[in-house]
Amino acid sequence: MISETIALIHALGCAKEGYRPVTMEGMTQLANLTFELFHTESDEIGFAAEEVRRDVGFVAKSFLNVPEPPLAT
């Protein structure tokens, strides 16, 4: 699924502080996918919505697991 590819690419942005804008852009894209799913006319969005939600969680958990320098917290 496209959301999984977006999540994998943008979770890599968590590894280095200079790549944080990449992660933010990925989360924006996943949010846009979620928004479009909710505005579709189809009633069958359950699977796709669950996949996007799982991918958002993956990126968020990856970002939260990155250790911060002691003075930054």
Predicted model as a PDB file, atoms N, CA, C, CB and O in Angstrom, pLDDT in the B-factor column:
MODEL        1                                                                  
ATOM      1  N   MET A   1       0.825  -1.178   0.000  1.00 71.00           N  
ATOM      2  CA  MET A   1       0.000   0.000   0.000  1.00 71.00           C  
ATOM      3  C   MET A   1       0.875   1.250   0.000  1.00 71.00           C  
ATOM      4  CB  MET A   1      -0.942  -0.006   1.202  1.00 71.00           C  
ATOM      5  O   MET A   1       1.991   1.239   0.519  1.00 71.00           O  
ATOM      6  N   ILE A   2       0.366   2.303  -0.576  1.00 76.00           N  
ATOM      7  CA  ILE A   2       1.148   3.538  -0.678  1.00 76.00           C  
ATOM      8  C   ILE A   2       1.463   4.117   0.696  1.00 76.00           C  
ATOM      9  CB  ILE A   2       0.398   4.571  -1.516  1.00 76.00           C  
ATOM     10  O   ILE A   2       2.535   4.690   0.889  1.00 76.00           O  
ATOM     11  N   SER A   3       0.551   3.978   1.651  1.00 76.00           N  
ATOM     12  CA  SER A   3       0.796   4.545   2.978  1.00 76.00           C  
ATOM     13  C   SER A   3       1.961   3.841   3.666  1.00 76.00           C  
ATOM     14  CB  SER A   3      -0.466   4.445   3.844  1.00 76.00           C  
ATOM     15  O   SER A   3       2.692   4.461   4.437  1.00 76.00           O  
ATOM     16  N   GLU A   4       2.135   2.550   3.391  1.00 79.00           N  
ATOM     17  CA  GLU A   4       3.256   1.818   3.986  1.00 79.00           C  
ATOM     18  C   GLU A   4       4.584   2.320   3.429  1.00 79.00           C  
ATOM     19  CB  GLU A   4       3.111   0.306   3.732  1.00 79.00           C  
ATOM     20  O   GLU A   4       5.558   2.464   4.168  1.00 79.00           O  
ATOM     21  N   THR A   5       4.620   2.581   2.145  1.00 79.00           N  
ATOM     22  CA  THR A   5       5.829   3.111   1.515  1.00 79.00           C  
ATOM     23  C   THR A   5       6.147   4.503   2.070  1.00 79.00           C  
ATOM     24  CB  THR A   5       5.662   3.167  -0.025  1.00 79.00           C  
ATOM     25  O   THR A   5       7.301   4.804   2.377  1.00 79.00           O  
ATOM     26  N   ILE A   6       5.136   5.337   2.196  1.00 78.00           N  
ATOM     27  CA  ILE A   6       5.334   6.680   2.760  1.00 78.00           C  
ATOM     28  C   ILE A   6       5.872   6.564   4.180  1.00 78.00           C  
ATOM     29  CB  ILE A   6       4.006   7.492   2.747  1.00 78.00           C  
ATOM     30  O   ILE A   6       6.809   7.270   4.552  1.00 78.00           O  
ATOM     31  N   ALA A   7       5.282   5.678   4.968  1.00 78.00           N  
ATOM     32  CA  ALA A   7       5.696   5.524   6.369  1.00 78.00           C  
ATOM     33  C   ALA A   7       7.142   5.054   6.470  1.00 78.00           C  
ATOM     34  CB  ALA A   7       4.775   4.535   7.094  1.00 78.00           C  
ATOM     35  O   ALA A   7       7.894   5.558   7.305  1.00 78.00           O  
ATOM     36  N   LEU A   8       7.541   4.104   5.643  1.00 75.00           N  
ATOM     37  CA  LEU A   8       8.915   3.593   5.703  1.00 75.00           C  
ATOM     38  C   LEU A   8       9.933   4.672   5.334  1.00 75.00           C  
ATOM     39  CB  LEU A   8       9.072   2.389   4.769  1.00 75.00           C  
ATOM     40  O   LEU A   8      10.958   4.825   5.998  1.00 75.00           O  
ATOM     41  N   ILE A   9       9.643   5.401   4.286  1.00 77.00           N  
ATOM     42  CA  ILE A   9      10.571   6.452   3.861  1.00 77.00           C  
ATOM     43  C   ILE A   9      10.684   7.536   4.923  1.00 77.00           C  
ATOM     44  CB  ILE A   9      10.120   7.065   2.528  1.00 77.00           C  
ATOM     45  O   ILE A   9      11.780   8.002   5.233  1.00 77.00           O  
ATOM     46  N   HIS A  10       9.559   7.930   5.472  1.00 74.00           N  
ATOM     47  CA  HIS A  10       9.563   9.057   6.391  1.00 74.00           C  
ATOM     48  C   HIS A  10       9.954   8.666   7.809  1.00 74.00           C  
ATOM     49  CB  HIS A  10       8.212   9.703   6.404  1.00 74.00           C  
ATOM     50  O   HIS A  10      10.358   9.527   8.591  1.00 74.00           O  
ATOM     51  N   ALA A  11       9.847   7.406   8.154  1.00 71.00           N  
ATOM     52  CA  ALA A  11      10.347   6.962   9.457  1.00 71.00           C  
ATOM     53  C   ALA A  11      11.869   7.026   9.474  1.00 71.00           C  
ATOM     54  CB  ALA A  11       9.860   5.524   9.776  1.00 71.00           C  
ATOM     55  O   ALA A  11      12.470   7.213  10.531  1.00 71.00           O  
ATOM     56  N   LEU A  12      12.490   6.873   8.319  1.00 74.00           N  
ATOM     57  CA  LEU A  12      13.944   6.991   8.241  1.00 74.00           C  
ATOM     58  C   LEU A  12      14.395   8.416   8.556  1.00 74.00           C  
ATOM     59  CB  LEU A  12      14.440   6.575   6.850  1.00 74.00           C  
ATOM     60  O   LEU A  12      15.532   8.631   8.975  1.00 74.00           O  
ATOM     61  N   GLY A  13      13.520   9.370   8.358  1.00 74.00           N  
ATOM     62  CA  GLY A  13      13.838  10.754   8.689  1.00 74.00           C  
ATOM     63  C   GLY A  13      13.994  10.982  10.177  1.00 74.00           C  
ATOM     64  O   GLY A  13      14.536  12.007  10.589  1.00 74.00           O  
ATOM     65  N   CYS A  14      13.535  10.056  10.985  1.00 73.00           N  
ATOM     66  CA  CYS A  14      13.672  10.178  12.444  1.00 73.00           C  
ATOM     67  C   CYS A  14      15.109   9.983  12.892  1.00 73.00           C  
ATOM     68  CB  CYS A  14      12.775   9.167  13.147  1.00 73.00           C  
ATOM     69  O   CYS A  14      15.504  10.458  13.957  1.00 73.00           O  
ATOM     70  N   ALA A  15      15.884   9.289  12.086  1.00 72.00           N  
ATOM     71  CA  ALA A  15      17.230   8.905  12.499  1.00 72.00           C  
ATOM     72  C   ALA A  15      18.178  10.098  12.641  1.00 72.00           C  
ATOM     73  CB  ALA A  15      17.802   7.926  11.509  1.00 72.00           C  
ATOM     74  O   ALA A  15      19.073  10.072  13.486  1.00 72.00           O  
ATOM     75  N   LYS A  16      17.999  11.116  11.848  1.00 74.00           N  
ATOM     76  CA  LYS A  16      18.917  12.246  11.859  1.00 74.00           C  
ATOM     77  C   LYS A  16      18.122  13.538  11.979  1.00 74.00           C  
ATOM     78  CB  LYS A  16      19.798  12.260  10.585  1.00 74.00           C  
ATOM     79  O   LYS A  16      17.103  13.707  11.311  1.00 74.00           O  
ATOM     80  N   GLU A  17      18.578  14.437  12.817  1.00 75.00           N  
ATOM     81  CA  GLU A  17      17.832  15.666  13.089  1.00 75.00           C  
ATOM     82  C   GLU A  17      17.621  16.505  11.836  1.00 75.00           C  
ATOM     83  CB  GLU A  17      18.552  16.489  14.134  1.00 75.00           C  
ATOM     84  O   GLU A  17      16.597  17.177  11.711  1.00 75.00           O  
ATOM     85  N   GLY A  18      18.554  16.478  10.926  1.00 79.00           N  
ATOM     86  CA  GLY A  18      18.427  17.245   9.692  1.00 79.00           C  
ATOM     87  C   GLY A  18      17.354  16.711   8.761  1.00 79.00           C  
ATOM     88  O   GLY A  18      16.938  17.402   7.832  1.00 79.00           O  
ATOM     89  N   TYR A  19      16.904  15.492   8.999  1.00 78.00           N  
ATOM     90  CA  TYR A  19      15.877  14.873   8.162  1.00 78.00           C  
ATOM     91  C   TYR A  19      14.481  15.004   8.755  1.00 78.00           C  
ATOM     92  CB  TYR A  19      16.198  13.415   7.948  1.00 78.00           C  
ATOM     93  O   TYR A  19      13.532  14.444   8.206  1.00 78.00           O  
ATOM     94  N   ARG A  20      14.331  15.719   9.847  1.00 78.00           N  
ATOM     95  CA  ARG A  20      13.021  15.855  10.497  1.00 78.00           C  
ATOM     96  C   ARG A  20      11.955  16.460   9.579  1.00 78.00           C  
ATOM     97  CB  ARG A  20      13.154  16.709  11.740  1.00 78.00           C  
ATOM     98  O   ARG A  20      10.794  16.061   9.667  1.00 78.00           O  
ATOM     99  N   PRO A  21      12.306  17.414   8.695  1.00 83.00           N  
ATOM    100  CA  PRO A  21      11.279  17.918   7.774  1.00 83.00           C  
ATOM    101  C   PRO A  21      10.715  16.818   6.871  1.00 83.00           C  
ATOM    102  CB  PRO A  21      11.856  19.038   6.916  1.00 83.00           C  
ATOM    103  O   PRO A  21       9.552  16.883   6.470  1.00 83.00           O  
ATOM    104  N   VAL A  22      11.529  15.812   6.549  1.00 81.00           N  
ATOM    105  CA  VAL A  22      11.059  14.686   5.752  1.00 81.00           C  
ATOM    106  C   VAL A  22       9.976  13.933   6.518  1.00 81.00           C  
ATOM    107  CB  VAL A  22      12.231  13.741   5.390  1.00 81.00           C  
ATOM    108  O   VAL A  22       8.955  13.552   5.945  1.00 81.00           O  
ATOM    109  N   THR A  23      10.199  13.721   7.804  1.00 80.00           N  
ATOM    110  CA  THR A  23       9.216  13.032   8.636  1.00 80.00           C  
ATOM    111  C   THR A  23       7.931  13.849   8.735  1.00 80.00           C  
ATOM    112  CB  THR A  23       9.788  12.765  10.037  1.00 80.00           C  
ATOM    113  O   THR A  23       6.834  13.295   8.669  1.00 80.00           O  
ATOM    114  N   MET A  24       8.065  15.151   8.891  1.00 83.00           N  
ATOM    115  CA  MET A  24       6.877  15.998   8.977  1.00 83.00           C  
ATOM    116  C   MET A  24       6.082  15.972   7.675  1.00 83.00           C  
ATOM    117  CB  MET A  24       7.274  17.435   9.319  1.00 83.00           C  
ATOM    118  O   MET A  24       4.851  15.959   7.701  1.00 83.00           O  
ATOM    119  N   GLU A  25       6.762  15.965   6.559  1.00 84.00           N  
ATOM    120  CA  GLU A  25       6.076  15.900   5.261  1.00 84.00           C  
ATOM    121  C   GLU A  25       5.375  14.551   5.104  1.00 84.00           C  
ATOM    122  CB  GLU A  25       7.080  16.126   4.095  1.00 84.00           C  
ATOM    123  O   GLU A  25       4.275  14.480   4.555  1.00 84.00           O  
ATOM    124  N   GLY A  26       6.005  13.493   5.581  1.00 83.00           N  
ATOM    125  CA  GLY A  26       5.377  12.170   5.525  1.00 83.00           C  
ATOM    126  C   GLY A  26       4.108  12.113   6.342  1.00 83.00           C  
ATOM    127  O   GLY A  26       3.110  11.537   5.909  1.00 83.00           O  
ATOM    128  N   MET A  27       4.138  12.708   7.520  1.00 85.00           N  
ATOM    129  CA  MET A  27       2.943  12.726   8.356  1.00 85.00           C  
ATOM    130  C   MET A  27       1.849  13.569   7.702  1.00 85.00           C  
ATOM    131  CB  MET A  27       3.272  13.268   9.758  1.00 85.00           C  
ATOM    132  O   MET A  27       0.667  13.248   7.830  1.00 85.00           O  
ATOM    133  N   THR A  28       2.223  14.635   7.009  1.00 88.00           N  
ATOM    134  CA  THR A  28       1.247  15.442   6.285  1.00 88.00           C  
ATOM    135  C   THR A  28       0.598  14.624   5.174  1.00 88.00           C  
ATOM    136  CB  THR A  28       1.911  16.700   5.704  1.00 88.00           C  
ATOM    137  O   THR A  28      -0.614  14.698   4.971  1.00 88.00           O  
ATOM    138  N   GLN A  29       1.396  13.852   4.462  1.00 87.00           N  
ATOM    139  CA  GLN A  29       0.859  13.016   3.397  1.00 87.00           C  
ATOM    140  C   GLN A  29      -0.074  11.946   3.947  1.00 87.00           C  
ATOM    141  CB  GLN A  29       1.991  12.367   2.615  1.00 87.00           C  
ATOM    142  O   GLN A  29      -1.121  11.676   3.359  1.00 87.00           O  
ATOM    143  N   LEU A  30       0.294  11.338   5.066  1.00 86.00           N  
ATOM    144  CA  LEU A  30      -0.575  10.333   5.681  1.00 86.00           C  
ATOM    145  C   LEU A  30      -1.868  10.973   6.194  1.00 86.00           C  
ATOM    146  CB  LEU A  30       0.161   9.620   6.835  1.00 86.00           C  
ATOM    147  O   LEU A  30      -2.935  10.365   6.110  1.00 86.00           O  
ATOM    148  N   ALA A  31      -1.779  12.174   6.713  1.00 90.00           N  
ATOM    149  CA  ALA A  31      -2.985  12.888   7.148  1.00 90.00           C  
ATOM    150  C   ALA A  31      -3.885  13.192   5.950  1.00 90.00           C  
ATOM    151  CB  ALA A  31      -2.608  14.199   7.882  1.00 90.00           C  
ATOM    152  O   ALA A  31      -5.106  13.073   6.046  1.00 90.00           O  
ATOM    153  N   ASN A  32      -3.294  13.579   4.838  1.00 91.00           N  
ATOM    154  CA  ASN A  32      -4.084  13.839   3.627  1.00 91.00           C  
ATOM    155  C   ASN A  32      -4.762  12.572   3.129  1.00 91.00           C  
ATOM    156  CB  ASN A  32      -3.198  14.423   2.522  1.00 91.00           C  
ATOM    157  O   ASN A  32      -5.912  12.615   2.692  1.00 91.00           O  
ATOM    158  N   LEU A  33      -4.057  11.441   3.193  1.00 88.00           N  
ATOM    159  CA  LEU A  33      -4.671  10.168   2.812  1.00 88.00           C  
ATOM    160  C   LEU A  33      -5.866   9.852   3.705  1.00 88.00           C  
ATOM    161  CB  LEU A  33      -3.642   9.033   2.887  1.00 88.00           C  
ATOM    162  O   LEU A  33      -6.911   9.421   3.217  1.00 88.00           O  
ATOM    163  N   THR A  34      -5.716  10.062   4.994  1.00 88.00           N  
ATOM    164  CA  THR A  34      -6.807   9.814   5.929  1.00 88.00           C  
ATOM    165  C   THR A  34      -7.990  10.724   5.620  1.00 88.00           C  
ATOM    166  CB  THR A  34      -6.336  10.022   7.376  1.00 88.00           C  
ATOM    167  O   THR A  34      -9.136  10.275   5.601  1.00 88.00           O  
ATOM    168  N   PHE A  35      -7.716  11.986   5.382  1.00 90.00           N  
ATOM    169  CA  PHE A  35      -8.758  12.956   5.058  1.00 90.00           C  
ATOM    170  C   PHE A  35      -9.514  12.537   3.807  1.00 90.00           C  
ATOM    171  CB  PHE A  35      -8.155  14.349   4.868  1.00 90.00           C  
ATOM    172  O   PHE A  35     -10.744  12.592   3.778  1.00 90.00           O  
ATOM    173  N   GLU A  36      -8.795  12.121   2.781  1.00 89.00           N  
ATOM    174  CA  GLU A  36      -9.431  11.699   1.535  1.00 89.00           C  
ATOM    175  C   GLU A  36     -10.248  10.420   1.725  1.00 89.00           C  
ATOM    176  CB  GLU A  36      -8.375  11.486   0.452  1.00 89.00           C  
ATOM    177  O   GLU A  36     -11.294  10.259   1.096  1.00 89.00           O  
ATOM    178  N   LEU A  37      -9.788   9.522   2.573  1.00 87.00           N  
ATOM    179  CA  LEU A  37     -10.564   8.311   2.845  1.00 87.00           C  
ATOM    180  C   LEU A  37     -11.908   8.646   3.484  1.00 87.00           C  
ATOM    181  CB  LEU A  37      -9.774   7.367   3.754  1.00 87.00           C  
ATOM    182  O   LEU A  37     -12.927   8.044   3.146  1.00 87.00           O  
ATOM    183  N   PHE A  38     -11.906   9.599   4.398  1.00 85.00           N  
ATOM    184  CA  PHE A  38     -13.145   9.958   5.082  1.00 85.00           C  
ATOM    185  C   PHE A  38     -14.116  10.710   4.170  1.00 85.00           C  
ATOM    186  CB  PHE A  38     -12.833  10.799   6.303  1.00 85.00           C  
ATOM    187  O   PHE A  38     -15.317  10.756   4.436  1.00 85.00           O  
ATOM    188  N   HIS A  39     -13.592  11.293   3.105  1.00 87.00           N  
ATOM    189  CA  HIS A  39     -14.449  12.042   2.191  1.00 87.00           C  
ATOM    190  C   HIS A  39     -14.785  11.269   0.919  1.00 87.00           C  
ATOM    191  CB  HIS A  39     -13.785  13.342   1.827  1.00 87.00           C  
ATOM    192  O   HIS A  39     -15.347  11.836  -0.018  1.00 87.00           O  
ATOM    193  N   THR A  40     -14.455  10.005   0.876  1.00 85.00           N  
ATOM    194  CA  THR A  40     -14.796   9.192  -0.281  1.00 85.00           C  
ATOM    195  C   THR A  40     -16.250   8.752  -0.187  1.00 85.00           C  
ATOM    196  CB  THR A  40     -13.862   7.968  -0.386  1.00 85.00           C  
ATOM    197  O   THR A  40     -16.813   8.703   0.907  1.00 85.00           O  
ATOM    198  N   GLU A  41     -16.852   8.439  -1.300  1.00 84.00           N  
ATOM    199  CA  GLU A  41     -18.248   8.017  -1.318  1.00 84.00           C  
ATOM    200  C   GLU A  41     -18.402   6.532  -1.033  1.00 84.00           C  
ATOM    201  CB  GLU A  41     -18.872   8.348  -2.651  1.00 84.00           C  
ATOM    202  O   GLU A  41     -19.515   6.060  -0.802  1.00 84.00           O  
ATOM    203  N   SER A  42     -17.320   5.803  -1.045  1.00 82.00           N  
ATOM    204  CA  SER A  42     -17.376   4.362  -0.795  1.00 82.00           C  
ATOM    205  C   SER A  42     -17.589   4.068   0.685  1.00 82.00           C  
ATOM    206  CB  SER A  42     -16.093   3.684  -1.284  1.00 82.00           C  
ATOM    207  O   SER A  42     -17.092   4.787   1.552  1.00 82.00           O  
ATOM    208  N   ASP A  43     -18.323   3.017   0.953  1.00 81.00           N  
ATOM    209  CA  ASP A  43     -18.540   2.583   2.332  1.00 81.00           C  
ATOM    210  C   ASP A  43     -17.474   1.596   2.793  1.00 81.00           C  
ATOM    211  CB  ASP A  43     -19.915   1.956   2.472  1.00 81.00           C  
ATOM    212  O   ASP A  43     -17.431   1.232   3.967  1.00 81.00           O  
ATOM    213  N   GLU A  44     -16.634   1.173   1.894  1.00 86.00           N  
ATOM    214  CA  GLU A  44     -15.640   0.134   2.176  1.00 86.00           C  
ATOM    215  C   GLU A  44     -14.253   0.731   2.414  1.00 86.00           C  
ATOM    216  CB  GLU A  44     -15.584  -0.869   1.021  1.00 86.00           C  
ATOM    217  O   GLU A  44     -13.316   0.425   1.677  1.00 86.00           O  
ATOM    218  N   ILE A  45     -14.114   1.567   3.420  1.00 85.00           N  
ATOM    219  CA  ILE A  45     -12.816   2.187   3.691  1.00 85.00           C  
ATOM    220  C   ILE A  45     -12.146   1.602   4.926  1.00 85.00           C  
ATOM    221  CB  ILE A  45     -12.979   3.685   3.862  1.00 85.00           C  
ATOM    222  O   ILE A  45     -11.054   2.029   5.301  1.00 85.00           O  
ATOM    223  N   GLY A  46     -12.790   0.630   5.558  1.00 87.00           N  
ATOM    224  CA  GLY A  46     -12.293   0.100   6.828  1.00 87.00           C  
ATOM    225  C   GLY A  46     -10.863  -0.414   6.759  1.00 87.00           C  
ATOM    226  O   GLY A  46     -10.035  -0.049   7.593  1.00 87.00           O  
ATOM    227  N   PHE A  47     -10.563  -1.256   5.776  1.00 88.00           N  
ATOM    228  CA  PHE A  47      -9.229  -1.823   5.665  1.00 88.00           C  
ATOM    229  C   PHE A  47      -8.189  -0.742   5.389  1.00 88.00           C  
ATOM    230  CB  PHE A  47      -9.194  -2.877   4.567  1.00 88.00           C  
ATOM    231  O   PHE A  47      -7.147  -0.689   6.043  1.00 88.00           O  
ATOM    232  N   ALA A  48      -8.482   0.118   4.415  1.00 86.00           N  
ATOM    233  CA  ALA A  48      -7.528   1.175   4.058  1.00 86.00           C  
ATOM    234  C   ALA A  48      -7.303   2.132   5.222  1.00 86.00           C  
ATOM    235  CB  ALA A  48      -8.022   1.953   2.833  1.00 86.00           C  
ATOM    236  O   ALA A  48      -6.171   2.539   5.482  1.00 86.00           O  
ATOM    237  N   ALA A  49      -8.373   2.491   5.923  1.00 87.00           N  
ATOM    238  CA  ALA A  49      -8.238   3.398   7.065  1.00 87.00           C  
ATOM    239  C   ALA A  49      -7.399   2.767   8.165  1.00 87.00           C  
ATOM    240  CB  ALA A  49      -9.616   3.784   7.612  1.00 87.00           C  
ATOM    241  O   ALA A  49      -6.590   3.448   8.796  1.00 87.00           O  
ATOM    242  N   GLU A  50      -7.582   1.483   8.399  1.00 90.00           N  
ATOM    243  CA  GLU A  50      -6.797   0.784   9.430  1.00 90.00           C  
ATOM    244  C   GLU A  50      -5.322   0.732   9.043  1.00 90.00           C  
ATOM    245  CB  GLU A  50      -7.337  -0.648   9.647  1.00 90.00           C  
ATOM    246  O   GLU A  50      -4.454   0.894   9.901  1.00 90.00           O  
ATOM    247  N   GLU A  51      -5.032   0.511   7.776  1.00 88.00           N  
ATOM    248  CA  GLU A  51      -3.639   0.483   7.314  1.00 88.00           C  
ATOM    249  C   GLU A  51      -2.969   1.851   7.477  1.00 88.00           C  
ATOM    250  CB  GLU A  51      -3.576   0.039   5.842  1.00 88.00           C  
ATOM    251  O   GLU A  51      -1.829   1.936   7.933  1.00 88.00           O  
ATOM    252  N   VAL A  52      -3.666   2.898   7.110  1.00 88.00           N  
ATOM    253  CA  VAL A  52      -3.102   4.246   7.252  1.00 88.00           C  
ATOM    254  C   VAL A  52      -2.886   4.560   8.731  1.00 88.00           C  
ATOM    255  CB  VAL A  52      -4.035   5.309   6.599  1.00 88.00           C  
ATOM    256  O   VAL A  52      -1.856   5.123   9.098  1.00 88.00           O  
ATOM    257  N   ARG A  53      -3.847   4.201   9.581  1.00 89.00           N  
ATOM    258  CA  ARG A  53      -3.715   4.439  11.016  1.00 89.00           C  
ATOM    259  C   ARG A  53      -2.512   3.683  11.575  1.00 89.00           C  
ATOM    260  CB  ARG A  53      -5.001   4.021  11.754  1.00 89.00           C  
ATOM    261  O   ARG A  53      -1.776   4.217  12.405  1.00 89.00           O  
ATOM    262  N   ARG A  54      -2.309   2.454  11.131  1.00 90.00           N  
ATOM    263  CA  ARG A  54      -1.170   1.654  11.580  1.00 90.00           C  
ATOM    264  C   ARG A  54       0.142   2.299  11.138  1.00 90.00           C  
ATOM    265  CB  ARG A  54      -1.269   0.215  11.034  1.00 90.00           C  
ATOM    266  O   ARG A  54       1.110   2.318  11.898  1.00 90.00           O  
ATOM    267  N   ASP A  55       0.178   2.820   9.930  1.00 87.00           N  
ATOM    268  CA  ASP A  55       1.394   3.455   9.422  1.00 87.00           C  
ATOM    269  C   ASP A  55       1.692   4.765  10.141  1.00 87.00           C  
ATOM    270  CB  ASP A  55       1.269   3.706   7.927  1.00 87.00           C  
ATOM    271  O   ASP A  55       2.857   5.086  10.377  1.00 87.00           O  
ATOM    272  N   VAL A  56       0.668   5.518  10.488  1.00 87.00           N  
ATOM    273  CA  VAL A  56       0.856   6.744  11.278  1.00 87.00           C  
ATOM    274  C   VAL A  56       1.443   6.381  12.637  1.00 87.00           C  
ATOM    275  CB  VAL A  56      -0.492   7.515  11.451  1.00 87.00           C  
ATOM    276  O   VAL A  56       2.354   7.050  13.126  1.00 87.00           O  
ATOM    277  N   GLY A  57       0.920   5.323  13.243  1.00 89.00           N  
ATOM    278  CA  GLY A  57       1.449   4.861  14.530  1.00 89.00           C  
ATOM    279  C   GLY A  57       2.899   4.430  14.434  1.00 89.00           C  
ATOM    280  O   GLY A  57       3.690   4.690  15.340  1.00 89.00           O  
ATOM    281  N   PHE A  58       3.251   3.771  13.339  1.00 86.00           N  
ATOM    282  CA  PHE A  58       4.629   3.325  13.130  1.00 86.00           C  
ATOM    283  C   PHE A  58       5.596   4.511  13.075  1.00 86.00           C  
ATOM    284  CB  PHE A  58       4.729   2.504  11.838  1.00 86.00           C  
ATOM    285  O   PHE A  58       6.649   4.493  13.713  1.00 86.00           O  
ATOM    286  N   VAL A  59       5.232   5.535  12.312  1.00 84.00           N  
ATOM    287  CA  VAL A  59       6.095   6.715  12.203  1.00 84.00           C  
ATOM    288  C   VAL A  59       6.184   7.430  13.547  1.00 84.00           C  
ATOM    289  CB  VAL A  59       5.567   7.680  11.116  1.00 84.00           C  
ATOM    290  O   VAL A  59       7.264   7.856  13.959  1.00 84.00           O  
ATOM    291  N   ALA A  60       5.056   7.560  14.223  1.00 84.00           N  
ATOM    292  CA  ALA A  60       5.051   8.244  15.525  1.00 84.00           C  
ATOM    293  C   ALA A  60       5.902   7.499  16.545  1.00 84.00           C  
ATOM    294  CB  ALA A  60       3.616   8.387  16.050  1.00 84.00           C  
ATOM    295  O   ALA A  60       6.675   8.120  17.275  1.00 84.00           O  
ATOM    296  N   LYS A  61       5.772   6.188  16.606  1.00 85.00           N  
ATOM    297  CA  LYS A  61       6.569   5.400  17.554  1.00 85.00           C  
ATOM    298  C   LYS A  61       8.050   5.466  17.212  1.00 85.00           C  
ATOM    299  CB  LYS A  61       6.101   3.940  17.569  1.00 85.00           C  
ATOM    300  O   LYS A  61       8.896   5.537  18.103  1.00 85.00           O  
ATOM    301  N   SER A  62       8.364   5.442  15.919  1.00 82.00           N  
ATOM    302  CA  SER A  62       9.766   5.551  15.499  1.00 82.00           C  
ATOM    303  C   SER A  62      10.351   6.885  15.941  1.00 82.00           C  
ATOM    304  CB  SER A  62       9.891   5.395  13.967  1.00 82.00           C  
ATOM    305  O   SER A  62      11.487   6.952  16.411  1.00 82.00           O  
ATOM    306  N   PHE A  63       9.569   7.938  15.786  1.00 80.00           N  
ATOM    307  CA  PHE A  63      10.035   9.268  16.168  1.00 80.00           C  
ATOM    308  C   PHE A  63      10.215   9.370  17.676  1.00 80.00           C  
ATOM    309  CB  PHE A  63       9.056  10.336  15.682  1.00 80.00           C  
ATOM    310  O   PHE A  63      11.181   9.974  18.141  1.00 80.00           O  
ATOM    311  N   LEU A  64       9.302   8.792  18.442  1.00 82.00           N  
ATOM    312  CA  LEU A  64       9.387   8.866  19.900  1.00 82.00           C  
ATOM    313  C   LEU A  64      10.520   8.014  20.472  1.00 82.00           C  
ATOM    314  CB  LEU A  64       8.073   8.434  20.510  1.00 82.00           C  
ATOM    315  O   LEU A  64      10.973   8.268  21.588  1.00 82.00           O  
ATOM    316  N   ASN A  65      10.978   7.022  19.736  1.00 80.00           N  
ATOM    317  CA  ASN A  65      12.068   6.166  20.201  1.00 80.00           C  
ATOM    318  C   ASN A  65      13.451   6.744  19.948  1.00 80.00           C  
ATOM    319  CB  ASN A  65      11.969   4.833  19.545  1.00 80.00           C  
ATOM    320  O   ASN A  65      14.450   6.168  20.380  1.00 80.00           O  
ATOM    321  N   VAL A  66      13.522   7.865  19.260  1.00 76.00           N  
ATOM    322  CA  VAL A  66      14.809   8.506  18.995  1.00 76.00           C  
ATOM    323  C   VAL A  66      15.259   9.223  20.266  1.00 76.00           C  
ATOM    324  CB  VAL A  66      14.711   9.505  17.788  1.00 76.00           C  
ATOM    325  O   VAL A  66      14.544  10.089  20.770  1.00 76.00           O  
ATOM    326  N   PRO A  67      16.434   8.873  20.789  1.00 75.00           N  
ATOM    327  CA  PRO A  67      16.894   9.550  22.010  1.00 75.00           C  
ATOM    328  C   PRO A  67      17.241  11.012  21.720  1.00 75.00           C  
ATOM    329  CB  PRO A  67      18.122   8.818  22.606  1.00 75.00           C  
ATOM    330  O   PRO A  67      17.802  11.344  20.675  1.00 75.00           O  
ATOM    331  N   GLU A  68      16.895  11.860  22.665  1.00 72.00           N  
ATOM    332  CA  GLU A  68      17.197  13.289  22.546  1.00 72.00           C  
ATOM    333  C   GLU A  68      18.425  13.617  23.396  1.00 72.00           C  
ATOM    334  CB  GLU A  68      15.975  14.158  22.984  1.00 72.00           C  
ATOM    335  O   GLU A  68      18.702  12.934  24.382  1.00 72.00           O  
ATOM    336  N   PRO A  69      19.151  14.652  23.015  1.00 69.00           N  
ATOM    337  CA  PRO A  69      20.247  15.095  23.871  1.00 69.00           C  
ATOM    338  C   PRO A  69      19.684  15.545  25.218  1.00 69.00           C  
ATOM    339  CB  PRO A  69      21.051  16.245  23.196  1.00 69.00           C  
ATOM    340  O   PRO A  69      18.573  16.074  25.264  1.00 69.00           O  
ATOM    341  N   PRO A  70      20.411  15.351  26.304  1.00 68.00           N  
ATOM    342  CA  PRO A  70      19.884  15.662  27.635  1.00 68.00           C  
ATOM    343  C   PRO A  70      19.425  17.095  27.806  1.00 68.00           C  
ATOM    344  CB  PRO A  70      20.914  15.367  28.655  1.00 68.00           C  
ATOM    345  O   PRO A  70      18.440  17.328  28.505  1.00 68.00           O  
ATOM    346  N   LEU A  71      20.089  18.063  27.202  1.00 66.00           N  
ATOM    347  CA  LEU A  71      19.713  19.459  27.384  1.00 66.00           C  
ATOM    348  C   LEU A  71      18.502  19.865  26.579  1.00 66.00           C  
ATOM    349  CB  LEU A  71      20.852  20.337  27.026  1.00 66.00           C  
ATOM    350  O   LEU A  71      17.923  20.922  26.831  1.00 66.00           O  
ATOM    351  N   ALA A  72      18.102  19.049  25.613  1.00 58.00           N  
ATOM    352  CA  ALA A  72      16.971  19.398  24.766  1.00 58.00           C  
ATOM    353  C   ALA A  72      15.633  19.012  25.371  1.00 58.00           C  
ATOM    354  CB  ALA A  72      17.118  18.745  23.431  1.00 58.00           C  
ATOM    355  O   ALA A  72      14.586  19.441  24.886  1.00 58.00           O  
ATOM    356  N   THR A  73      15.656  18.203  26.432  1.00 57.00           N  
ATOM    357  CA  THR A  73      14.378  17.750  27.007  1.00 57.00           C  
ATOM    358  C   THR A  73      13.868  18.646  28.086  1.00 57.00           C  
ATOM    359  CB  THR A  73      14.512  16.376  27.553  1.00 57.00           C  
ATOM    360  O   THR A  73      12.808  18.386  28.654  1.00 57.00           O  
TER     361      THR A  73                                                      
ENDMDL                                                                          
END                                                                             
